[in-house]
Structures are given as structure tokens and as C-alpha cells.
């Protein structure tokens, strides 16, 4: 039997799954395609979320142990704290490499190895690489940690700011001969030890802006899929794709698939990027919009583009 559209409703204070209608020809395939597009987009967001979580774990721990109120009870505890800072820093650097590798693999799989999207992705990453030392350093730091030494090796007391300062020492970085040529000159030109906290604050902003550039939230496919799936949203009701079938005993069974999870996740992920409304034009699809709070358009435009 074919799949049908059902809605989970609250009737007499009870949840009931009620038949809405049969899908029209090609409708279910379109829904599946939309969910695939939104699922791919959400996967991009998942990897940035993991990267950001790793960064926040490091940041929160740094804020804790830099405070003078947090006492180092013994040399052993002092050593353990430095080891923990390094563990979280290396974990973040590894997650950063995983984040970039995953994005590149996904772009290749979705758009193709010779696609303009892949060239655009690499171009945006290259621009950030060229612009920020912090990005270049983080990109190569994992290689340094694996093949040479731990990065954070020095702690000092800043009495004026009432905090401990954790450093990556410039001389240790300069002593290693394994730097790639593209970062080697940066290392040799360093005239200061790297303050880990300040580095974290800077790279956090850089990565946030990069992710907004490469997350593909504003493609006509993503915005178009959101627009299509929005048509199935009803207040207080949840749509499901349901297949009715008889089992061997003749009893009616239901096979149920969720329908708009990726739709809600995609909307939330776009909002998490700091985007509250956007539009994109494509010759094949025309204008596509994201405007959950009705910020951009007149009443006439909403009616014209199906935004109501």
C-alpha cells in the first residue's frame, strides 16, 4: 500500500494519529528530496556545533583555572592543570581539522569534485587562511602536537588583571623544524609568546564568520526545501508519513516515518547562524526566501511568494 499523510493531534486531551489524505503523484518523492537537502545542510551544522562545543569546553576551563580564586594546591596539581589545558586544546585543534575535512568531503559528494561550489568553498577557506595568523596556526597545530611537543608550556601571574596567563612559547615553536613552508615564516616572525586565552577569543570570532560563509544556508535548494515543507506545518499538529498494511494475522499495522524533523532543525540552525531573514535567486528555481518572523516582505509579496 502507498504512504499517506497523517497528523498527530490532541483530541479530548488525548494524542491521536488521524488520516489527512493520500499523497498526490510525486509528492512523497518531493518530500524525500527536501528532507535529503535539509538533512545535508543540518549535517554541516552538526560538525560546526561539535567544533564550537570543543572550543567552549576549552574556553570554560581556561576561565576557571586562570582565576586567582582557583588555587593550585601543589606542583602535581599545577602540572595536571597544564596537561588538561593541553588535552582540551589538542582536542579542539583535531576537531577543527575534522570540521574542515568533513565540509570538503560533503561538498564534493553533494555538488561534485569539479563543481563551482567546491571551488567557492576552497576559495573562502583560503581567504581566511591568508587573512588570519590564528587560522593558519590552528590549521597546522595538530601536526606540531603529534610530531613534536605539547603546545601550552608556560604559566605566569598577571597581578593587574588578577589572572594566570597560559602561553604557547614562541621559542619552542621556532625550535621545531617540521613546520610547513606556508606557516614557517609566521613562526619565525613571532616576537611574543601566544596568550592562549586571547588566541581562543580571536579564533572563536574567525570560525563563527567562516561557518556562516560556508554552511550553504542561503542556497535555493535549502530555502526552497524549507518553503515546500512549511506547507505541511499546522499549529498544534504534527505531520507523519504513514503506511497501513495487514500482517499475517490480518491485523492492521502502521509503519510511521517522521516528516518535518529536518525542517525544524534547518530553521533553528539558520537562526543559530544569526540569520533572521534572507533571500536568493536562481534561474531554475526563481526567488527563494527564509523569513520566519515576517521581517522582509509586504503583504502583497508574501501572497505572491507563498510566505503566508
C-alpha positions as CSV (number, residue, x, y, z in Angstrom):
1,X,0.0,0.0,0.0
2,X,1.1,3.6,-0.6
3,X,2.2,6.1,2.0
4,X,-0.3,8.6,3.3
5,X,-0.3,11.9,5.2
6,X,-1.5,11.7,8.8
7,X,-1.4,14.3,11.6
8,X,-0.8,13.7,15.3
9,X,-3.5,15.8,17.0
10,X,-4.7,16.4,20.6
11,X,-8.3,15.3,20.7
12,X,-10.2,15.3,24.1
13,X,-6.8,15.6,25.8
14,X,-5.5,12.5,24.1
15,X,-3.0,12.2,21.3
16,X,-4.5,10.7,18.1
17,X,-3.0,10.0,14.7
18,X,-5.6,10.9,12.1
19,X,-5.7,10.3,8.4
20,X,-5.4,13.6,6.4
21,X,-5.2,12.4,2.7
22,X,-3.4,10.3,0.2
23,X,-0.2,11.8,-1.3
24,X,-0.5,13.1,-4.9
25,X,1.7,11.7,-7.6
26,X,5.3,12.6,-7.0
27,X,4.5,14.4,-3.7
28,X,6.2,11.8,-1.4
29,X,9.3,11.8,-3.7
30,X,9.5,15.6,-3.4
31,X,9.2,15.4,0.4
32,X,12.0,12.8,0.5
33,X,14.2,15.1,-1.7
34,X,13.5,18.1,0.5
35,X,14.4,16.1,3.6
36,X,17.6,14.9,2.0
37,X,18.6,18.5,1.2
38,X,17.8,19.8,4.7
39,X,19.5,16.7,6.2
40,X,22.7,17.5,4.4
41,X,22.5,21.1,5.5
42,X,21.9,20.1,9.1
43,X,25.0,17.7,8.9
44,X,27.1,20.8,8.1
45,X,25.7,22.5,11.2
46,X,26.3,19.4,13.3
47,X,30.0,19.5,12.6
48,X,30.3,23.2,13.4
49,X,28.3,22.5,16.6
50,X,30.9,19.8,17.6
51,X,33.7,22.2,16.8
52,X,32.2,25.0,18.8
53,X,31.4,22.7,21.8
54,X,35.1,21.7,21.8
55,X,36.1,25.3,21.8
56,X,33.7,26.2,24.5
57,X,35.0,23.4,26.7
58,X,38.5,24.7,26.4
59,X,37.3,28.3,26.9
60,X,35.3,27.5,30.1
61,X,38.2,25.5,31.6
62,X,40.6,28.3,30.9
63,X,38.3,30.9,32.6
64,X,38.2,28.6,35.6
65,X,41.9,27.9,36.1
66,X,43.1,31.4,35.2
67,X,41.2,32.9,38.1
68,X,43.3,33.5,41.2
69,X,40.4,32.2,43.3
70,X,41.2,28.7,41.8
71,X,44.2,27.6,43.9
72,X,47.0,25.3,42.7
73,X,47.4,23.2,45.8
74,X,50.7,21.5,44.8
75,X,53.2,21.2,41.9
76,X,51.5,18.0,40.9
77,X,48.1,19.8,40.6
78,X,49.8,22.6,38.7
79,X,51.2,20.0,36.2
80,X,47.9,18.2,35.9
81,X,46.1,21.5,35.1
82,X,48.6,22.3,32.3
83,X,48.1,18.8,30.9
84,X,44.4,19.2,31.0
85,X,44.7,22.6,29.1
86,X,46.8,20.9,26.5
87,X,44.4,18.0,26.2
88,X,41.4,20.3,25.5
89,X,43.5,22.5,23.2
90,X,44.7,19.5,21.1
91,X,41.1,18.1,21.1
92,X,39.9,21.4,19.7
93,X,42.7,21.5,17.1
94,X,41.8,18.0,16.0
95,X,38.1,18.8,15.8
96,X,38.9,21.8,13.6
97,X,40.7,19.6,11.1
98,X,37.8,17.2,11.1
99,X,35.3,20.0,10.6
100,X,37.1,21.3,7.5
101,X,37.7,17.8,6.1
102,X,34.1,16.9,6.5
103,X,32.9,20.1,4.8
104,X,35.1,19.4,1.8
105,X,34.0,15.8,1.5
106,X,30.4,16.7,1.7
107,X,30.7,19.5,-0.8
108,X,32.3,17.0,-3.2
109,X,29.6,14.4,-2.6
110,X,26.7,16.8,-3.0
111,X,28.0,19.1,-5.8
112,X,30.8,17.2,-7.4
113,X,34.6,17.3,-7.5
114,X,34.6,19.8,-10.4
115,X,31.8,21.9,-9.1
116,X,31.8,25.7,-8.7
117,X,30.6,25.1,-5.1
118,X,33.8,23.2,-4.3
119,X,35.9,26.0,-5.8
120,X,33.9,28.5,-3.9
121,X,34.3,26.6,-0.6
122,X,38.1,26.3,-1.1
123,X,38.3,29.9,-2.0
124,X,36.5,31.1,1.1
125,X,38.8,28.9,3.3
126,X,41.9,30.2,1.5
127,X,40.8,33.8,2.1
128,X,40.5,33.2,5.8
129,X,43.8,31.3,5.8
130,X,45.6,34.2,4.2
131,X,44.0,36.8,6.4
132,X,44.4,35.4,9.9
133,X,47.6,34.1,11.5
134,X,45.4,32.4,14.2
135,X,43.7,30.3,11.5
136,X,46.9,29.3,9.8
137,X,48.5,28.4,13.2
138,X,45.5,26.3,14.3
139,X,45.4,24.6,10.9
140,X,49.0,23.3,11.4
141,X,49.0,23.0,15.2
142,X,47.8,19.4,15.3
143,X,50.8,18.3,13.2
144,X,53.1,20.1,15.7
145,X,51.4,18.3,18.6
146,X,51.6,14.9,17.1
147,X,55.2,15.1,15.9
148,X,56.9,17.3,18.4
149,X,55.6,18.7,21.8
150,X,52.6,19.9,23.7
151,X,51.6,23.5,22.8
152,X,50.9,25.1,26.2
153,X,54.0,25.0,28.4
154,X,54.2,28.3,30.3
155,X,52.1,29.9,33.1
156,X,52.6,33.4,34.6
157,X,50.8,35.6,37.1
158,X,49.2,38.8,35.8
159,X,48.7,40.7,39.1
160,X,47.0,43.7,37.5
161,X,44.3,41.5,35.8
162,X,44.3,39.1,38.7
163,X,44.6,36.1,36.4
164,X,47.0,33.4,35.4
165,X,48.1,33.6,31.8
166,X,48.8,30.4,29.9
167,X,51.2,30.6,26.9
168,X,52.4,28.8,23.9
169,X,56.1,29.7,23.9
170,X,57.5,31.2,20.7
171,X,61.0,29.7,21.2
172,X,59.6,26.2,21.4
173,X,57.6,26.8,18.2
174,X,60.7,28.2,16.4
175,X,62.8,25.2,17.5
176,X,60.7,22.7,15.6
177,X,61.9,22.1,12.0
178,X,58.7,20.4,10.8
179,X,56.6,23.4,10.0
180,X,55.2,23.6,6.5
181,X,56.7,26.4,4.4
182,X,53.4,28.2,4.3
183,X,53.4,28.7,8.1
184,X,57.2,28.6,8.8
185,X,57.8,32.3,8.2
186,X,54.9,33.2,10.5
187,X,56.5,31.2,13.3
188,X,60.0,32.7,12.7
189,X,58.5,36.2,12.8
190,X,56.8,35.7,16.2
191,X,58.1,38.2,18.7
192,X,55.7,37.2,21.6
193,X,54.5,34.1,23.3
194,X,50.9,33.3,22.4
195,X,48.4,34.1,25.1
196,X,46.1,31.1,24.9
197,X,43.0,32.9,26.2
198,X,43.4,35.8,23.7
199,X,44.0,33.2,20.9
200,X,40.8,31.5,21.8
201,X,38.8,34.7,21.7
202,X,40.2,35.6,18.4
203,X,39.8,32.3,16.7
204,X,36.2,31.9,18.0
205,X,35.2,35.0,16.0
206,X,37.1,33.9,12.9
207,X,35.5,30.4,12.9
208,X,32.0,31.8,13.5
209,X,32.2,34.1,10.5
210,X,33.8,31.3,8.4
211,X,31.0,28.9,9.2
212,X,28.4,31.5,8.2
213,X,30.2,31.7,4.8
214,X,30.5,28.0,4.1
215,X,27.3,26.5,5.7
216,X,25.2,26.8,2.5
217,X,22.1,28.1,4.3
218,X,21.3,30.5,1.5
219,X,21.2,28.2,-1.5
220,X,18.0,28.0,-3.5
221,X,17.8,24.3,-2.7
222,X,17.8,24.7,1.1
223,X,15.5,27.7,1.1
224,X,13.2,26.0,-1.5
225,X,13.0,22.8,0.6
226,X,12.1,24.9,3.7
227,X,9.4,26.6,1.8
228,X,7.9,23.3,0.5
229,X,8.0,21.6,3.9
230,X,6.4,24.6,5.6
231,X,3.2,23.9,3.7
232,X,2.7,20.8,5.9
233,X,3.1,22.6,9.2
234,X,-0.1,23.1,11.2
235,X,-0.3,24.8,14.7
236,X,-0.6,22.1,17.4
237,X,-0.5,19.2,14.9
238,X,2.5,17.1,13.7
239,X,2.5,15.6,10.2
240,X,3.7,12.0,9.7
241,X,4.1,9.7,6.7
242,X,2.2,6.5,7.4
243,X,1.7,3.2,5.5
244,X,-1.1,0.9,6.5
245,X,-0.6,-2.8,6.0
246,X,-2.1,-6.1,7.1
247,X,0.1,-8.5,9.0
248,X,-0.1,-12.3,8.7
249,X,-3.0,-12.4,11.2
250,X,-5.0,-9.9,9.2
251,X,-4.5,-7.2,11.8
252,X,-3.8,-3.6,10.6
253,X,-0.3,-2.4,11.3
254,X,1.1,1.1,10.8
255,X,4.6,1.9,9.5
256,X,5.3,5.5,10.6
257,X,8.0,7.9,9.5
258,X,8.7,11.4,10.9
259,X,8.3,14.1,8.3
260,X,9.5,17.5,9.3
261,X,12.2,17.0,11.8
262,X,14.9,18.2,9.4
263,X,12.7,21.2,8.5
264,X,12.6,22.4,12.1
265,X,16.3,21.6,12.6
266,X,17.2,23.6,9.5
267,X,15.2,26.6,10.6
268,X,16.8,26.5,14.0
269,X,20.3,26.1,12.5
270,X,19.8,29.1,10.3
271,X,18.7,31.2,13.2
272,X,21.8,30.0,15.2
273,X,23.9,31.4,12.5
274,X,22.5,34.8,13.3
275,X,20.4,34.9,10.1
276,X,16.8,36.1,10.7
277,X,15.8,36.5,7.1
278,X,17.4,36.0,3.7
279,X,16.6,35.5,0.0
280,X,18.4,34.0,-3.0
281,X,17.6,34.0,-6.7
282,X,18.3,31.1,-9.1
283,X,17.4,30.9,-12.8
284,X,16.0,27.4,-12.3
285,X,14.1,28.0,-9.0
286,X,13.5,31.7,-9.1
287,X,13.4,33.6,-5.7
288,X,13.5,31.5,-2.5
289,X,13.1,33.1,0.9
290,X,13.7,32.4,4.6
291,X,11.6,34.8,6.7
292,X,10.2,33.1,9.8
293,X,9.4,36.3,11.6
294,X,7.9,38.1,8.6
295,X,10.6,40.8,8.6
296,X,11.3,41.3,5.0
297,X,8.2,41.5,2.9
298,X,5.0,43.3,2.3
299,X,1.6,41.6,2.4
300,X,1.5,41.5,-1.4
301,X,4.9,39.9,-1.6
302,X,4.1,37.3,1.0
303,X,1.0,36.3,-1.0
304,X,2.9,36.3,-4.3
305,X,5.7,34.1,-3.0
306,X,3.6,31.9,-0.7
307,X,5.0,33.1,2.5
308,X,1.8,33.3,4.4
